[in-house]
Amino acid sequence: MYVWTDIKVEVKFTCGNVDASIRYGVKELDCTIQTLKRSRLIE
């Protein structure tokens, strides 16, 4: 329904906690950024 749905799913895989993404909007961005950095380091 909302754009947040995609973000929640993304955070669920990256941080493993959808509730955290809802309660902490900034934290979810940090998790996504950290995951992207890790992915770049791995790949």
C-alpha positions in Angstrom: 0.0 0.0 0.0 2.5 2.6 1.1 6.1 3.2 0.1 7.0 2.3 3.7 6.1 -1.3 2.9 9.1 -1.6 0.6 11.3 0.0 3.3 9.9 -2.4 6.0 10.7 -5.4 3.9 14.2 -4.1 3.1 14.8 -3.4 6.8 13.5 -6.8 7.7 16.2 -8.5 5.6 18.9 -6.0 6.6 18.3 -5.5 10.3 15.9 -8.4 10.9 13.5 -6.2 12.8 10.5 -4.5 11.2 9.2 -3.1 14.5 12.5 -1.2 15.0 12.1 0.4 11.5 8.7 1.6 12.5 9.7 3.0 15.9 13.0 4.4 14.8 12.8 6.0 11.3 16.4 7.3 11.4 17.7 4.0 12.7 16.2 2.1 9.7 18.1 4.4 7.4 21.3 3.7 9.3 20.7 0.0 9.0 20.2 0.3 5.3 23.3 2.4 4.8 25.4 0.0 6.9 24.0 -2.9 4.9 24.9 -1.2 1.7 28.4 -0.5 3.0 28.8 -4.1 4.1 27.6 -5.3 0.7 30.1 -3.2 -1.1 32.8 -4.5 1.2 31.8 -8.1 0.6 31.4 -7.7 -3.1 
